[in-house]
Amino acid sequence: MEAATTAPGWQEELYALLRRNGVTQFAYVPDAGHRVLIDKSLADPEAHSIPLTTEEEGVALLAGADLGGARGVLLMQSSGVGNCVNLLSLVKGGRFPFLTLVSMRGDFGEGNPWQFPMGQAVQPVLEAMGVICLRVERPEEVIPTVSAALTMVFKSGQAVAVLLTQKLIGAKAF
């Protein structure tokens, strides 16, 4: 519980940026790396926070949000990217705007060997499915990078993943 009260300022700023840009739907599978965004969306009466049983549900949910005139974001850990590969064809084929924030595992300082295979495959897999990847390693890069992603997604209709690296969110030793 302590982490929520001592959350880095960039996470608070990130939530405010998303909301200012009309993002009202927050699809997620519970993840410590997205805890602040998830908690803020749950507490926001003007946001819809949607827990998923698996990450690919979020791809379809964002397509439906666009069809209904709403904006959404998919919050997931890098291990969930593999679950989305087939459904990303929906984004590409239907030309839906798609924004995902991916908390990375399997990179800088990772202590769990099981996280490396998917962590290392995230960017090549997403790019192979036509998703533009933007990496963030420092707190001061979060807002400019997500601002650029919001423009790319909601003005240009692109699919963009912002990869929040372990240098930014911290590495887990286990």
Secondary structure, 3 states (H helix, E strand, C coil): CHHHHCCCHHHHHHHHHHHHCCEEEEEECCCHHHHHHHHHHHHCCCCEEEECCCCHHHHHHHHHHHHCCCEEEEEEEHHHHHHHCCCHHHHHHHCCCEEEEEECCCCCCCCCHHHHHHHHHHHHHHHHCCCEEEEECCHHHHHHHHHHHHHHHHCCCCEEEEEECHHHHCCCCC
